[in-house]
Amino acid sequence: MAKRNVAANSPLERTSLAYLDQRLAMAKRCSHEGVMAGAKAAVVATIATAIPTLASVRMLPWARANLNPTAQALIISTVAGAAYFVVADKTVLATARKNSINRPSNA
């Protein structure tokens, strides 16, 4: 009563351990690429925000009076955090989309 004549693309065949391991490895690579791209974007955003923020505190009287060091750090870290999450999310989605479209077919 063994049913060994299962089609190659059936759900039973696709959920094998090797298939799941391959999908897990692809997901880990995809998330790692997102983390690296997000970290790079956060570094660039930090530099791009810190220079004008610190320069404006030295040159503009309004900024000198109203932006204490905590406010300056909050401005810089908010931009860096936002850049990280936006770029990481876009990278993960783009990589996942690319991997789902270019998936080799077994048919």
All heavy atoms as an XYZ file, in Angstrom:
783
protein
N       0.802     -1.185      0.000
C       0.000      0.000      0.000
C       0.850      1.255      0.000
O       0.407      2.312      0.381
C      -0.882     -0.033      1.233
C      -1.996      0.883      0.998
S      -3.322      0.994      1.939
C      -4.657      0.277      1.675
N       2.077      1.107     -0.405
C       2.979      2.254     -0.478
C       2.715      3.023     -1.757
O       2.668      2.459     -2.830
C       4.419      1.784     -0.434
N       2.557      4.316     -1.621
C       2.297      5.178     -2.781
C       3.576      5.908     -3.136
O       3.841      6.993     -2.651
C       1.164      6.152     -2.481
C      -0.155      5.479     -2.264
C      -1.250      6.496     -2.090
C      -2.578      5.795     -1.905
N      -3.665      6.735     -1.774
N       4.385      5.318     -3.963
C       5.670      5.897     -4.346
C       5.592      6.677     -5.654
O       6.573      7.251     -6.061
C       6.718      4.797     -4.494
C       7.021      4.093     -3.218
C       7.863      4.968     -2.352
N       8.169      4.258     -1.119
C       8.687      4.818     -0.076
N       8.977      6.085     -0.090
N       8.929      4.129      0.994
N       4.468      6.677     -6.331
C       4.360      7.360     -7.620
C       3.841      8.793     -7.434
O       2.868      9.189     -8.034
C       3.468      6.565     -8.577
C       2.097      6.298     -7.975
O       1.833      6.706     -6.857
N       1.250      5.620     -8.720
N       4.517      9.550     -6.598
C       4.150     10.944     -6.342
C       4.855     11.807     -7.384
O       6.031     11.602     -7.695
C       4.567     11.362     -4.921
C       4.229     12.812     -4.665
C       3.905     10.463     -3.900
N       4.150     12.769     -7.941
C       4.735     13.647     -8.963
C       5.872     14.468     -8.377
O       5.927     14.725     -7.170
C       3.662     14.564     -9.535
N       6.806     14.907     -9.236
C       8.002     15.618     -8.773
C       7.682     16.976     -8.170
O       8.393     17.452     -7.303
C       8.975     15.785     -9.933
N       6.624     17.617     -8.596
C       6.290     18.950     -8.086
C       5.143     18.920     -7.091
O       4.530     19.946     -6.833
C       5.938     19.889     -9.235
C       7.165     20.290    -10.024
O       8.250     20.348     -9.482
N       6.977     20.556    -11.302
N       4.837     17.797     -6.533
C       3.743     17.720     -5.575
C       4.166     18.369     -4.254
O       5.352     18.500     -3.962
C       3.352     16.261     -5.334
O       4.350     15.631     -4.567
N       3.196     18.790     -3.456
C       3.529     19.400     -2.162
C       4.310     18.467     -1.252
O       5.144     18.914     -0.467
C       2.170     19.739     -1.564
C       1.251     19.821     -2.721
C       1.776     18.864     -3.746
N       4.077     17.174     -1.360
C       4.823     16.237     -0.517
C       6.294     16.210     -0.887
O       7.164     16.107     -0.027
C       4.218     14.834     -0.652
C       2.800     14.667     -0.122
C       2.299     13.272     -0.439
C       2.742     14.949      1.359
N       6.579     16.272     -2.166
C       7.971     16.253     -2.630
C       8.676     17.560     -2.298
O       9.839     17.583     -1.923
C       7.996     16.005     -4.137
C       9.366     15.964     -4.732
C      10.046     14.624     -4.555
O       9.384     13.656     -4.168
O      11.252     14.567     -4.794
N       7.964     18.678     -2.440
C       8.595     19.983     -2.249
C       8.926     20.269     -0.798
O       9.773     21.086     -0.504
C       7.684     21.083     -2.788
C       7.692     21.123     -4.277
C       6.940     22.284     -4.836
N       6.573     23.273     -3.852
C       5.770     24.285     -4.085
N       5.254     24.440     -5.267
N       5.478     25.149     -3.153
N       8.252     19.670      0.140
C       8.512     19.946      1.557
C       9.507     18.967      2.151
O       9.480     18.701      3.332
C       7.199     19.909      2.354
O       6.575     18.637      2.151
C       6.283     21.021      1.944
N      10.386     18.442      1.348
C      11.410     17.546      1.871
C      12.409     18.350      2.699
O      12.454     19.575      2.658
C      12.125     16.824      0.733
O      12.872     17.759     -0.014
N      13.218     17.650      3.437
C      14.186     18.292      4.317
C      15.218     19.100      3.538
O      15.589     20.207      3.946
C      14.881     17.230      5.174
C      15.760     17.738      6.297
C      14.969     18.616      7.243
C      16.378     16.582      7.049
N      15.663     18.587      2.406
C      16.635     19.313      1.590
C      16.040     20.610      1.056
O      16.706     21.649      1.016
C      17.115     18.442      0.434
N      14.777     20.555      0.649
C      14.105     21.752      0.146
C      13.991     22.805      1.243
O      14.263     23.982      1.010
C      12.722     21.371     -0.389
C      11.903     22.543     -0.854
C      12.146     23.138     -2.087
C      10.889     23.064     -0.063
C      11.400     24.208     -2.523
C      10.136     24.140     -0.491
C      10.396     24.708     -1.714
O       9.657     25.775     -2.140
N      13.620     22.365      2.433
C      13.482     23.312      3.542
C      14.839     23.887      3.951
O      14.937     25.070      4.289
C      12.811     22.634      4.732
C      11.352     22.245      4.512
C      10.822     21.487      5.717
C      10.502     23.465      4.222
N      15.882     23.080      3.920
C      17.224     23.581      4.224
C      17.672     24.620      3.199
O      18.286     25.629      3.543
C      18.235     22.435      4.266
C      18.110     21.604      5.525
O      17.491     22.087      6.501
O      18.639     20.472      5.531
N      17.363     24.356      1.942
C      17.717     25.307      0.880
C      16.974     26.624      1.075
O      17.555     27.700      0.934
C      17.392     24.703     -0.472
C      17.735     25.617     -1.626
C      17.287     25.035     -2.959
O      16.525     24.088     -3.011
N      17.773     25.630     -4.029
N      15.703     26.562      1.393
C      14.915     27.781      1.620
C      15.414     28.543      2.846
O      15.460     29.766      2.835
C      13.435     27.431      1.791
C      12.810     26.752      0.590
C      12.763     27.623     -0.610
N      11.730     28.623     -0.441
C      11.460     29.577     -1.297
N      12.144     29.652     -2.418
N      10.519     30.452     -1.072
N      15.801     27.827      3.893
C      16.324     28.474      5.093
C      17.650     29.169      4.809
O      17.877     30.305      5.252
C      16.494     27.450      6.214
C      17.029     27.989      7.541
C      16.062     29.002      8.129
C      17.271     26.847      8.498
N      18.514     28.522      4.048
C      19.792     29.136      3.685
C      19.566     30.375      2.828
O      20.256     31.387      2.994
C      20.660     28.131      2.945
N      18.590     30.324      1.932
C      18.292     31.482      1.088
C      17.744     32.635      1.934
O      18.112     33.795      1.734
C      17.279     31.097      0.010
C      17.078     32.165     -1.039
S      15.858     31.724     -2.299
C      16.382     30.114     -2.792
N      16.914     32.315      2.911
C      16.363     33.353      3.786
C      17.455     33.985      4.644
O      17.465     35.212      4.840
C      15.270     32.756      4.669
N      18.383     33.178      5.135
C      19.487     33.725      5.933
C      20.375     34.630      5.096
O      20.798     35.692      5.549
C      20.317     32.587      6.532
C      19.659     31.907      7.701
C      20.549     30.837      8.272
C      19.885     30.157      9.449
N      20.738     29.111     10.030
N      20.672     34.205      3.856
C      21.496     35.039      2.979
C      20.782     36.346      2.652
O      21.390     37.423      2.641
C      21.822     34.281      1.692
C      22.888     34.979      0.872
C      23.123     34.317     -0.471
N      22.132     34.828     -1.402
C      21.242     34.090     -2.042
N      21.206     32.805     -1.883
N      20.382     34.644     -2.862
N      19.495     36.249      2.415
C      18.695     37.433      2.085
C      18.686     38.424      3.254
O      18.888     39.622      3.062
C      17.284     36.972      1.745
S      16.144     38.250      1.290
N      18.490     37.930      4.464
C      18.470     38.833      5.618
C      19.859     39.392      5.913
O      19.993     40.546      6.324
C      17.908     38.113      6.838
O      18.737     37.042      7.202
N      20.893     38.594      5.680
C      22.259     39.092      5.898
C      22.584     40.224      4.919
O      23.199     41.224      5.318
C      23.261     37.944      5.742
C      24.681     38.363      5.961
N      25.167     38.717      7.194
C      25.714     38.518      5.101
C      26.437     39.057      7.086
N      26.797     38.941      5.817
N      22.173     40.071      3.662
C      22.385     41.151      2.687
C      21.649     42.413      3.120
O      22.170     43.520      2.983
C      21.910     40.711      1.305
C      22.794     39.699      0.638
C      22.270     39.282     -0.723
O      21.454     40.019     -1.308
O      22.681     38.212     -1.200
N      20.452     42.257      3.664
C      19.694     43.410      4.145
C      20.366     44.101      5.309
O      20.412     45.331      5.373
N      20.903     43.318      6.228
C      21.587     43.896      7.384
C      22.828     44.666      6.953
O      23.085     45.783      7.422
C      21.952     42.784      8.399
C      22.921     43.289      9.447
C      20.705     42.257      9.065
N      23.598     44.082      6.045
C      24.819     44.757      5.590
C      24.489     46.046      4.831
O      25.131     47.074      5.037
C      25.650     43.818      4.717
C      26.197     42.625      5.472
S      27.121     43.052      6.954
C      28.526     43.841      6.231
N      23.502     45.996      3.958
C      23.119     47.201      3.217
C      22.561     48.267      4.161
O      22.853     49.458      4.010
C      22.095     46.853      2.139
N      21.778     47.849      5.151
C      21.244     48.794      6.131
C      22.323     49.439      6.970
O      22.276     50.638      7.269
N      23.317     48.650      7.365
C      24.420     49.201      8.165
C      25.227     50.223      7.365
O      25.604     51.280      7.883
C      25.332     48.075      8.641
N      25.474     49.914      6.094
C      26.190     50.869      5.251
C      25.392     52.163      5.101
O      25.946     53.270      5.167
C      26.469     50.265      3.880
C      27.501     49.168      3.902
C      27.671     48.548      2.527
C      28.608     47.365      2.575
N      28.725     46.702      1.264
N      24.091     52.036      4.893
C      23.250     53.228      4.754
C      23.204     54.029      6.047
O      23.184     55.269      6.015
C      21.838     52.820      4.339
N      23.208     53.350      7.183
C      23.187     54.054      8.466
C      24.470     54.844      8.685
O      24.434     55.967      9.188
C      22.979     53.053      9.601
N      25.594     54.283      8.293
C      26.875     54.996      8.430
C      26.880     56.242      7.550
O      27.255     57.338      7.992
C      28.057     54.069      8.091
C      29.349     54.844      7.951
C      28.196     52.988      9.144
N      26.444     56.084      6.314
C      26.408     57.227      5.393
C      25.437     58.294      5.907
O      25.744     59.492      5.884
C      26.037     56.760      3.968
C      25.769     57.939      3.060
C      27.135     55.890      3.400
N      24.276     57.859      6.385
C      23.285     58.814      6.890
C      23.786     59.522      8.144
O      23.507     60.716      8.341
C      21.975     58.099      7.178
N      24.513     58.826      8.980
C      25.065     59.449     10.182
C      26.040     60.563      9.817
O      25.964     61.673     10.362
C      25.779     58.395     11.053
O      24.832     57.405     11.440
C      26.384     59.024     12.282
N      26.922     60.277      8.890
C      27.891     61.290      8.467
C      27.188     62.449      7.768
O      27.476     63.622      8.033
C      28.958     60.657      7.560
C      29.788     59.661      8.372
C      29.853     61.710      6.934
C      30.678     58.771      7.548
N      26.233     62.113      6.899
C      25.531     63.158      6.150
C      24.654     64.029      7.045
O      24.371     65.177      6.705
C      24.675     62.518      5.054
N      24.226     63.521      8.180
C      23.408     64.303      9.104
C      24.256     65.007     10.156
O      23.941     66.134     10.557
C      22.401     63.384      9.810
O      21.676     62.663      8.832
C      21.431     64.176     10.643
N      25.318     64.374     10.604
C      26.117     64.945     11.686
C      26.826     66.215     11.255
O      26.883     67.188     12.027
C      27.130     63.913     12.176
N      27.336     66.236     10.044
C      28.096     67.409      9.595
C      27.222     68.665      9.573
O      27.575     69.672     10.202
C      28.771     67.130      8.243
C      29.859     66.066      8.430
C      29.353     68.402      7.639
C      30.438     65.535      7.145
N      26.054     68.662      8.909
C      25.248     69.893      8.941
C      24.671     70.223     10.315
O      24.540     71.397     10.668
C      24.121     69.627      7.946
C      24.387     68.342      7.308
C      25.514     67.680      8.000
N      24.340     69.183     11.095
C      23.780     69.452     12.424
C      24.809     70.125     13.318
O      24.522     71.157     13.963
C      23.301     68.137     13.070
O      22.331     67.529     12.229
C      22.689     68.393     14.426
N      26.001     69.579     13.366
C      27.031     70.173     14.217
C      27.507     71.525     13.691
O      27.816     72.429     14.476
C      28.209     69.200     14.350
C      27.866     67.861     15.022
C      29.063     66.936     15.015
C      27.349     68.084     16.431
N      27.533     71.683     12.377
C      27.925     72.975     11.802
C      26.877     74.042     12.095
O      27.221     75.194     12.403
C      28.141     72.837     10.300
N      25.604     73.669     12.006
C      24.559     74.667     12.262
C      24.540     75.097     13.719
O      24.241     76.257     14.024
C      23.190     74.123     11.852
O      22.824     73.040     12.677
N      24.860     74.196     14.639
C      24.903     74.567     16.057
C      26.018     75.569     16.312
O      25.899     76.458     17.151
C      25.065     73.299     16.928
C      25.383     73.650     18.364
C      23.809     72.461     16.858
N      27.099     75.483     15.563
C      28.200     76.436     15.742
C      27.945     77.766     15.042
O      28.417     78.795     15.488
C      29.499     75.846     15.216
C      30.005     74.702     16.051
C      31.325     74.207     15.508
N      31.851     73.149     16.325
C      32.749     73.323     17.287
N      33.220     74.519     17.532
N      33.183     72.304     17.992
N      27.190     77.754     13.935
C      27.061     78.964     13.120
C      25.752     79.721     13.306
O      25.743     80.935     13.170
C      27.205     78.599     11.637
C      28.560     78.073     11.268
S      28.615     77.684      9.526
C      30.093     76.718      9.452
N      24.658     79.025     13.559
C      23.355     79.688     13.644
C      22.982     79.967     15.099
O      22.984     79.058     15.939
C      22.274     78.816     13.002
C      22.464     78.490     11.523
C      21.414     77.511     11.064
C      22.416     79.756     10.700
N      22.613     81.201     15.402
C      22.258     81.530     16.796
C      21.029     80.755     17.287
O      20.982     80.341     18.449
C      21.967     83.034     16.752
C      22.608     83.528     15.515
C      22.667     82.392     14.567
N      20.034     80.558     16.426
C      18.843     79.819     16.846
C      19.200     78.381     17.215
O      18.746     77.861     18.234
C      17.803     79.802     15.714
C      16.578     79.031     16.088
C      15.474     79.510     16.719
C      16.359     77.626     15.899
N      14.580     78.501     16.935
C      15.103     77.325     16.441
C      17.104     76.602     15.347
C      14.563     76.044     16.424
C      16.569     75.323     15.334
C      15.319     75.056     15.862
N      20.001     77.733     16.387
C      20.385     76.355     16.665
C      21.232     76.259     17.932
O      21.076     75.322     18.717
C      21.142     75.773     15.470
N      22.100     77.222     18.128
C      22.932     77.225     19.336
C      22.063     77.350     20.584
O      22.319     76.694     21.601
C      23.930     78.374     19.286
C      24.879     78.384     20.488
C      25.893     79.502     20.418
N      26.729     79.326     19.227
C      27.139     80.329     18.454
N      26.813     81.573     18.757
N      27.884     80.103     17.406
N      21.004     78.151     20.495
C      20.150     78.369     21.663
C      19.187     77.206     21.904
O      18.831     76.932     23.055
C      19.355     79.662     21.478
N      18.751     76.534     20.853
C      17.673     75.560     21.006
C      18.073     74.086     20.853
O      17.297     73.214     21.247
C      16.560     75.854     19.995
C      15.871     77.162     20.298
O      15.526     77.429     21.441
N      15.706     77.989     19.286
N      19.216     73.796     20.291
C      19.613     72.400     20.098
C      20.736     72.030     21.056
O      21.911     72.244     20.787
C      20.060     72.164     18.647
C      18.997     72.338     17.574
C      19.603     72.092     16.202
C      17.827     71.419     17.809
N      20.352     71.473     22.198
C      21.367     71.008     23.145
C      21.978     69.702     22.626
O      21.526     69.156     21.620
C      20.763     70.850     24.549
C      19.634     69.846     24.574
O      19.425     69.105     23.621
N      18.903     69.820     25.682
N      23.005     69.184     23.261
C      23.646     67.952     22.757
C      22.699     66.750     22.644
O      22.842     65.919     21.752
C      24.752     67.676     23.781
C      25.092     69.029     24.307
C      23.801     69.781     24.341
N      21.705     66.680     23.532
C      20.739     65.585     23.440
C      19.913     65.711     22.175
O      19.658     64.713     21.487
C      19.822     65.581     24.675
O      20.624     65.491     25.849
C      18.850     64.428     24.629
N      19.481     66.893     21.839
C      18.703     67.102     20.620
C      19.540     66.802     19.377
O      19.047     66.200     18.411
C      18.183     68.538     20.566
N      20.789     67.176     19.412
C      21.670     66.888     18.269
C      21.835     65.381     18.079
O      21.732     64.867     16.961
C      23.038     67.524     18.491
C      22.996     69.036     18.550
C      24.311     69.603     19.046
O      25.367     69.033     18.797
N      24.251     70.725     19.753
N      22.061     64.675     19.173
C      22.204     63.219     19.089
C      20.914     62.563     18.636
O      20.930     61.589     17.867
C      22.626     62.670     20.446
N      19.786     63.097     19.073
C      18.495     62.540     18.666
C      18.250     62.735     17.174
O      17.771     61.821     16.487
C      17.372     63.195     19.477
C      15.972     62.642     19.249
C      15.915     61.180     19.645
C      14.964     63.448     20.030
N      18.600     63.878     16.654
C      18.443     64.139     15.218
C      19.305     63.161     14.412
O      18.832     62.514     13.473
C      18.826     65.598     14.886
C      17.792     66.567     15.462
C      18.950     65.791     13.381
C      18.227     68.007     15.424
N      20.546     63.029     14.809
C      21.483     62.184     14.054
C      21.087     60.706     14.148
O      21.055     59.991     13.144
C      22.921     62.412     14.563
C      23.350     63.845     14.251
C      23.884     61.411     13.959
C      24.604     64.293     14.968
N      20.747     60.246     15.343
C      20.415     58.825     15.504
C      19.079     58.471     14.867
O      18.906     57.345     14.374
C      20.415     58.441     16.982
O      19.405     59.142     17.666
N      18.135     59.398     14.838
C      16.856     59.129     14.188
C      17.040     58.938     12.692
O      16.476     58.011     12.092
C      15.864     60.276     14.457
O      15.681     60.410     15.868
C      14.529     60.015     13.792
N      17.827     59.791     12.088
C      18.083     59.656     10.646
C      18.840     58.368     10.348
O      18.519     57.656      9.386
C      18.850     60.894     10.119
C      19.298     60.679      8.693
C      17.975     62.127     10.227
N      19.810     58.028     11.177
C      20.577     56.794     10.958
C      19.685     55.569     11.110
O      19.760     54.632     10.298
C      21.742     56.721     11.931
N      18.837     55.553     12.124
C      17.921     54.422     12.322
C      16.925     54.285     11.196
O      16.635     53.178     10.723
N      16.383     55.404     10.746
C      15.434     55.361      9.637
C      16.098     54.867      8.359
O      15.529     54.038      7.630
C      14.827     56.748      9.419
N      17.306     55.332      8.099
C      18.025     54.881      6.904
C      18.301     53.384      6.977
O      18.144     52.660      5.982
C      19.330     55.653      6.755
N      18.682     52.905      8.151
C      18.959     51.476      8.303
C      17.721     50.652      7.969
O      17.781     49.715      7.165
C      19.410     51.163      9.733
C      19.541     49.691      9.985
C      20.675     49.007      9.607
C      18.510     48.975     10.570
C      20.797     47.644      9.809
C      18.616     47.613     10.776
C      19.760     46.958     10.402
O      19.862     45.617     10.592
N      16.599     50.981      8.581
C      15.407     50.162      8.397
C      14.837     50.262      6.991
O      14.377     49.269      6.434
C      14.351     50.510      9.443
C      14.683     49.961     10.794
C      15.006     50.790     11.837
C      14.710     48.587     11.011
C      15.329     50.280     13.073
C      15.032     48.067     12.245
C      15.343     48.917     13.286
N      14.869     51.430      6.396
C      14.347     51.569      5.034
C      15.192     50.775      4.049
O      14.668     50.008      3.233
C      14.270     53.066      4.639
C      14.026     53.222      3.160
C      13.186     53.768      5.429
N      16.503     50.939      4.126
C      17.377     50.243      3.173
C      17.386     48.739      3.425
O      17.348     47.946      2.475
C      18.803     50.833      3.227
C      19.767     50.006      2.405
C      18.781     52.263      2.727
N      17.402     48.317      4.675
C      17.385     46.884      4.974
C      16.094     46.246      4.477
O      16.118     45.170      3.866
C      17.546     46.652      6.472
N      14.969     46.909      4.693
C      13.688     46.371      4.245
C      13.633     46.287      2.726
O      13.223     45.263      2.171
C      12.548     47.240      4.773
C      11.188     46.660      4.452
O      11.008     45.447      4.667
O      10.324     47.410      3.973
N      14.054     47.343      2.053
C      14.043     47.324      0.587
C      14.976     46.249      0.035
O      14.654     45.581     -0.944
C      14.442     48.682      0.024
C      13.355     49.708      0.108
C      13.816     50.992     -0.550
C      12.624     51.878     -0.764
N      12.467     52.285     -2.123
N      16.130     46.058      0.660
C      17.082     45.055      0.189
C      16.535     43.644      0.389
O      16.638     42.800     -0.505
C      18.420     45.206      0.916
O      18.897     46.535      0.729
C      19.445     44.222      0.405
N      15.951     43.386      1.550
C      15.384     42.059      1.811
C      14.257     41.767      0.831
O      14.173     40.675      0.259
C      14.913     41.940      3.272
C      14.061     40.700      3.477
C      16.101     41.924      4.212
N      13.385     42.728      0.612
C      12.274     42.514     -0.325
C      12.762     42.322     -1.753
O      12.263     41.457     -2.476
C      11.290     43.682     -0.254
C      10.467     43.762      1.021
C       9.625     45.028      1.016
C       9.588     42.542      1.169
N      13.740     43.102     -2.166
C      14.266     42.963     -3.531
C      14.951     41.615     -3.719
O      14.781     40.959     -4.756
C      15.235     44.100     -3.834
N      15.704     41.185     -2.724
C      16.387     39.895     -2.821
C      15.378     38.748     -2.824
O      15.515     37.801     -3.597
C      17.380     39.719     -1.654
O      18.236     40.859     -1.614
C      18.198     38.472     -1.814
N      14.365     38.844     -1.982
C      13.342     37.800     -1.951
C      12.576     37.749     -3.268
O      12.274     36.667     -3.780
C      12.388     38.040     -0.790
N      12.278     38.908     -3.810
C      11.567     38.946     -5.093
C      12.428     38.346     -6.204
O      11.941     37.569     -7.022
C      11.190     40.391     -5.431
C      10.283     40.519     -6.627
C       9.867     41.960     -6.871
N       9.101     42.480     -5.752
C       9.477     43.517     -4.999
N      10.596     44.148     -5.259
N       8.723     43.925     -4.006
N      13.711     38.686     -6.204
C      14.617     38.147     -7.214
C      14.733     36.632     -7.085
O      14.709     35.917     -8.082
C      15.997     38.791     -7.078
C      17.011     38.295     -8.095
C      18.363     38.899     -7.857
C      18.921     38.263     -6.596
N      20.297     38.594     -6.323
N      14.824     36.145     -5.868
C      14.948     34.704     -5.672
C      13.663     33.956     -6.006
O      13.716     32.814     -6.439
C      15.350     34.402     -4.212
C      16.774     34.802     -3.949
O      17.595     34.863     -4.853
N      17.075     35.098     -2.700
N      12.519     34.577     -5.803
C      11.276     33.885     -6.129
C      11.014     33.878     -7.621
O      10.416     32.948     -8.146
C      10.094     34.530     -5.395
O       9.840     35.814     -5.911
N      11.473     34.893     -8.347
C      11.276     34.940     -9.793
C      12.269     34.036    -10.505
O      11.925     33.307    -11.416
C      11.410     36.387    -10.321
C      10.227     37.210     -9.817
C      11.484     36.425    -11.828
C      10.341     38.681    -10.121
N      13.514     34.032    -10.074
C      14.566     33.259    -10.733
C      14.713     31.856    -10.161
O      15.740     31.231    -10.325
C      15.906     33.985    -10.605
C      15.904     35.290    -11.383
O      15.164     35.446    -12.319
N      16.725     36.218    -10.953
N      13.695     31.376     -9.504
C      13.758     30.044     -8.908
C      13.788     28.994    -10.027
O      12.966     29.023    -10.935
C      12.540     29.830     -8.018
C      12.536     28.519     -7.302
C      11.403     28.437     -6.367
N      10.161     28.808     -7.047
C       9.005     28.946     -6.433
N       8.923     28.798     -5.154
N       7.928     29.277     -7.121
N      14.731     28.078     -9.989
C      14.801     27.061    -11.040
C      13.606     26.108    -10.946
O      13.210     25.712     -9.869
C      16.104     26.320    -10.754
C      16.385     26.575     -9.320
C      15.784     27.912     -9.000
N      13.042     25.787    -12.070
C      11.887     24.888    -12.086
C      12.355     23.456    -12.285
O      13.310     23.189    -13.001
C      10.920     25.279    -13.203
O      11.568     25.150    -14.443
N      11.672     22.526    -11.639
C      12.020     21.115    -11.730
C      11.167     20.393    -12.753
O      11.214     19.171    -12.844
C      11.876     20.445    -10.361
C      12.886     20.979     -9.381
O      13.946     21.419     -9.784
N      12.555     20.948     -8.105
N      10.364     21.105    -13.487
C       9.448     20.448    -14.421
C      10.123     20.069    -15.706
O      11.106     20.523    -16.111
C       8.287     21.381    -14.735
